[in-house]
Amino acid sequence: MAAPVMQHNKHSSNAPSHLDRTDSRNSESPSEDGNFTDDVVALQKEIGGDLKSLKKVSGLLEQLTLENKQLEEQVLTVSSSVPLRVSAALSTAEESRVKLESLLEKERLLSNTLQQHLQGAQVWADSIGQVLGQLDTLERHMKYLQCLARIEELSDFEEVLTQFHWPFISPPTQTLSPPANAQELNSQLELLVSQLLSLQTSDDLISEKKETPSRPEQSQTPPLSLPIQIMLLPLSKRFRYHFTGNRQTNNLSKPEWYLTQVLIWMGNSSNFMDEKIQPILDRAGAKVNARVELCRGLLTLAQEKLAHDAPRLLYDDALFCHLVDEVLQFEKELRSTHSYPRAYPGVLHILLEETVFQKWLSVERKMAVEKVDAMLSAEGAWSSQYKDITDIDELKAPDCAETFMTLLLVITERYRALPCPQAQLSFLALQKELVDDFRIRLTQVMKEESRQPLSPRYCAILNAANYISTVLSDWGDNVFFLQLQQAAVSVGEEILGPLGATETGRLASLEGSLFEALLALLERLRGDMLGRLLDAVMRDVKEKAQPYCKDRWISLPSQSDQATMSLSSSACPMMLCLRDHLLRLQQMLCLPLFQMFWQSLAERLDSFIYEDLILYNHFNEGGAAQLQYDMTRNLFPLFGHYCKRPENFFKHVKEACIILTLKVGPALLFCDVLKQSEEDEGILNHQQPSPESALNELGVYKLAPSDVQILLNLRSAWCVTGRV
């Protein structure tokens, strides 16, 4: 027993050392060391103070085993329950995340919706702010008008006007006796007008102080004086009563009703304004014209009415044209009869609104083309209405041409008073377009008549081209078109198209004309037609002159062998043909064209007779004398009815006759001069006369010495002698 006890004691004695080792291992962790110490102390208390006693070890072991088992079961339970809790926690977290994202999305949508509502509300807020501002302005205006109304109540100005029978709806008559208190009324009228002018002056001063530099400038036309505004009230009320709404007098087809009414009121009121109101304004220092002020106020009514009605008539050409006619007539009477200053606008600016103005141009073009069609297809289109009155029918313009230029003149008068140069140039462009169209029509008709250039219709077309050209040339020197020409230099490219530097310079220096291009085209047409006419006459003359050209000039009897000289019988057909054509064309062509015709005809005849008759034949003395007689006593006098010295248009023939009828002596003398000149060629000889001077002494200036030598060789007798 001793040995086991000893063994147990040995182990017991070694226990402390084992505890010490354990303590040394766990000394690094103070918390664990503290717990372990507490366990040892508790174990000692449970076992007792004697560590060598083993009585309680088995119980202690069972207790520890039981506790260990319980701990293992707890550990297993916890190990199996933790994943389920974690999974539940994760599931809960996922659901929370989804709900959170849903809430965030709803919050985002709500934020966007709220932002949109805020933006929409801002627009409404701005709109409401503007409305409130307008209401504030209207409220201030209402207060101002209420103040004016109160002032009007305090003034008996309208009552005084009523006693003067204002407004004058009908023309004032002299039978109305002046009121008994006329002097008192005049005094009251002057006092009230002066007070109203003073009130307006103070109001203008206040308005000027309130104006800022950034505020746009008001109209250059000053406001109406306050007394005139009050005087206009009953007229304005009456105007709106009759010419607005559903009244029968408010008729779109009758603009003359309200325009005439305005003019009547102007005329009825002119004496009262000049005799009663104007002296008061003068004494008050108001630099205004009472009658003009009243006209301005009445014009406002007409302007408003026209601005309202004009756009409503754009789709009815007839009513629109009628409106334009009435407006132009109204403007004319306004400026002339009522002496309304041109510094103030009338009603024409209503017609210059872009849509209305383009419609006006379109209608003018359409109506002009229709009228041209009608006048060209009329029965008497190519006859002159003044054909039986020679004194006033110098141009012999056919009815179609005269009617056309009258149409252009009417268009000019319609746009002459327009206040805008651009608008005037637009109408000028329309006129030029119409002239060119009429020229093309003339060309087409001329081509139809070109087979009969001697017909009356062909000559009428030629007269028409000349008439239009003459009128346009006169217009080019007219003051109105010269002013338009200056305007075209600055603003014309916008309307008339691009202008070259040369054309612009000519227009600016007044060397050119606005109608220069058209005049060139008309001149070409006139020259072409005149050439065709000359060709036709010359063909006829040449045909009739063939026997005369082929006459036996070399064997005609001399002048001494004839009792009297007479026209060659072979020349009679040619002379009669010339006479008939000249007389007929003198009747059909206007004077300027006929002058051009006979002068050109004379030049062609001169060349024809010289080349086809004189140079083609040889002449004896009798033949040369007969030729000279036929020319100087018969051909030249045919043209003597149209000029004093017709021989000057037949220089070749006249000088050829001089040479052919020379005596032998002068002919031989000239031959010697010509021969000496050829020998002395290149040598200066002042003593020997030149061939030219010798010819000049004979009266020959056109023909050259070589031509004269050819003519001398045509004298048969001289050719035989061999001297020439």
Helices and strands as residue ranges (DSSP letters): H 2-25, G 26-28, H 30-47, H 57-154, H 157-163, H 182-210, H 226-243, H 255-272, I 273-277, H 278-283, H 290-309, G 310-313, H 317-336, H 348-351, H 354-377, G 390-392, H 399-415, H 421-449, H 456-476, H 479-491, H 493-496, H 501-508, H 516-549, G 553-555, G 559-561, G 569-571, H 572-588, H 591-608, I 609-614, H 621-630, I 631-635, H 636-639, G 646-649, H 651-660, H 664-679, H 691-698, H 705-712, H 716-721
